[in-house]
Amino acid sequence: MQDHDGVPLAELDVTDGDFPWLYAILRPTEAFEPVRPIFEAELRALRVSEDGDTDGKVAAWDRAYLEVRAAVVLIDPDGQPASEFLLHVDGDEAWWRWTDEPFDDDEDVPPVADPGRTVKPSAATLFVATLLTALLAGCAGQVPQPGPQPPSAAPLVRTIEPLPSSATDEASPGCPASGLALSLGEVNAAMGLRAMPIFMVNCADRPYSVFGYPELSLLGEEQETLEVEVLAGVSAVAVIEHLVGDPQPVTLAPGARAAAVLVWRNTVADVTPSVLGTYLRVVPAPGTAAQVLRPDGGVDVGTTGRVAVSPWAAAR
């Protein structure tokens, strides 16, 4: 870690990792002490924002974190400045996540916080959007289309065997009878915002056309249906530019993939018990059997009572 003039502020001695987070012992230089109060203020704002996801609290954290970005530069393992990062410091401990893909110019986080303005979209939303694009290599090489552009399945997708959701929804080995096999990507998270890709591959020997949104429901530990509203379109939860747009027809050749993205917040705003979905029941297209998938860590919707999903779109 260094300042914008290249003065070393601290070494981060990595002790653990829980993708995408890294954890380290902070070994500061004397030059770090003047910026330590900036990290302390950011951490206070972060903890306050986690108590209730209101616009004012998130905006206050945004401003506090922009002060961190204005003060320090995070150096990646190759000795180059990280384009985007979330870095927290608490005493002699530090934890962070980073990407080497910069935010879009028209959505760039300003280098200096302006206490008089509310930053929208928030840095958390921008960071999740950047991770979905950069870490999952979203639709590289395609000409931008009016519909949403989801991430590619290749880098982080992991296949999950479907579980039976009822007597009529039997899981079968290999390719399902519908010819559409589902799997889940990694959950990307920042400041209470979550985003998880849902991947669909045409495993049949004929083309398959889909249009619109996957049909979803959240299930508990015993695969009981939870009272969680599923919204069509992610904008009600977060404005993530490359996921915003009307559904577009998608025709999948044998072996081709499509993807949608499930978005939610884990806000706990009152005494209502928090909701944690253990399974996700997904009907990939009308007339096809549901497949039940188990997200790693579950879907922690807190007390919000809702999730949102983008429409299917072609993926590499």
FENKA-V875663 format. One record per backbone hydrogen bond with DSSP energy under -0.5 kcal/mol. CO is the residue of the C=O (numbers start at 1). NH is the residue of the N-H. E is the energy in kcal/mol with one decimal. If there is no record, write none. Layout:
<<CO:NH:E> <CO:NH:E>>
//
This chain:
<<1:9:-2.8> <1:10:-1.6> <2:73:-3.3> <3:6:-1.9> <7:3:-2.1> <9:29:-3.0> <11:13:-0.7> <11:27:-2.8> <12:14:-1.0> <13:25:-2.4> <16:23:-2.7> <18:21:-2.4> <21:18:-2.3> <22:96:-2.0> <23:15:-2.8> <23:16:-1.6> <24:94:-2.3> <25:13:-2.5> <25:27:-0.5> <26:28:-0.6> <27:11:-2.2> <29:32:-1.6> <29:33:-0.5> <30:33:-0.8> <32:35:-1.6> <32:36:-1.1> <33:36:-0.6> <33:37:-0.6> <35:38:-0.8> <35:39:-1.4> <36:40:-2.2> <37:41:-2.3> <38:42:-2.1> <39:43:-2.5> <40:44:-2.0> <41:45:-2.2> <42:46:-2.3> <43:47:-2.3> <44:48:-2.2> <45:49:-2.4> <46:50:-1.6> <47:51:-0.6> <48:51:-1.1> <49:52:-0.9> <52:54:-2.0> <54:58:-2.4> <55:59:-2.7> <56:60:-1.9> <57:61:-2.1> <58:62:-2.7> <59:63:-2.3> <60:64:-2.1> <61:65:-3.1> <62:66:-2.2> <63:67:-1.2> <64:68:-1.1> <65:69:-2.3> <66:70:-1.9> <67:71:-0.9> <68:71:-1.0> <68:72:-2.2> <73:2:-2.2> <73:75:-0.5> <74:82:-3.4> <76:79:-2.5> <80:76:-4.0> <84:99:-2.4> <86:97:-1.7> <88:95:-2.0> <90:93:-1.7> <92:26:-2.9> <93:90:-2.8> <94:24:-2.7> <95:88:-2.6> <96:22:-2.5> <97:86:-2.6> <99:84:-2.1> <100:102:-0.6> <104:107:-1.6> <105:108:-1.0> <113:115:-0.6> <114:117:-2.1> <117:119:-0.5> <118:120:-0.7> <122:126:-2.5> <123:127:-2.5> <124:128:-2.4> <125:129:-2.5> <126:130:-2.5> <127:131:-2.5> <128:132:-2.6> <129:133:-1.7> <130:134:-3.7> <131:135:-1.6> <131:136:-0.9> <133:138:-2.1> <134:137:-0.7> <136:152:-1.4> <137:140:-0.9> <139:142:-1.5> <148:150:-0.6> <153:157:-1.3> <158:184:-1.0> <163:292:-0.8> <166:169:-0.6> <168:170:-0.7> <169:165:-1.2> <169:166:-0.7> <176:179:-1.6> <179:181:-0.5> <179:203:-1.9> <179:204:-0.9> <181:201:-2.5> <183:199:-2.8> <184:158:-1.7> <186:197:-0.6> <188:195:-1.9> <190:193:-2.1> <192:266:-1.8> <193:190:-1.9> <194:264:-1.8> <195:188:-2.9> <196:262:-3.0> <197:185:-2.5> <198:260:-2.2> <199:183:-1.9> <200:258:-2.7> <201:181:-2.4> <201:203:-1.1> <202:255:-3.4> <208:252:-3.7> <210:250:-2.8> <212:312:-2.8> <214:216:-0.6> <215:283:-2.9> <217:281:-2.8> <218:226:-3.0> <219:278:-1.9> <219:279:-1.9> <220:223:-2.0> <224:220:-2.7> <226:228:-2.0> <229:231:-0.6> <229:307:-2.6> <231:233:-0.8> <231:309:-2.2> <233:236:-0.5> <234:237:-2.1> <234:238:-2.5> <238:240:-1.1> <239:241:-0.6> <240:243:-2.5> <241:244:-1.6> <242:149:-3.5> <250:210:-3.1> <250:252:-0.6> <251:253:-0.6> <252:208:-2.3> <253:256:-2.7> <256:202:-2.5> <257:315:-2.1> <258:200:-2.8> <259:313:-1.5> <260:198:-3.5> <261:310:-1.9> <262:196:-2.8> <263:308:-2.5> <264:194:-3.3> <267:269:-0.6> <267:303:-3.0> <275:301:-1.1> <275:302:-0.9> <277:299:-2.6> <279:219:-2.6> <280:282:-0.6> <280:293:-2.8> <281:217:-1.5> <282:284:-0.7> <282:291:-2.6> <283:215:-2.3> <285:288:-2.0> <291:282:-2.9> <291:293:-0.6> <292:163:-1.5> <293:280:-3.0> <293:295:-0.7> <295:298:-1.6> <298:300:-0.6> <299:277:-2.9> <299:301:-1.3> <301:304:-2.1> <302:275:-2.3> <305:229:-2.9> <307:231:-2.8> <308:263:-3.4> <309:233:-3.0> <312:248:-0.6> <313:259:-2.5> <315:257:-0.8>>
//
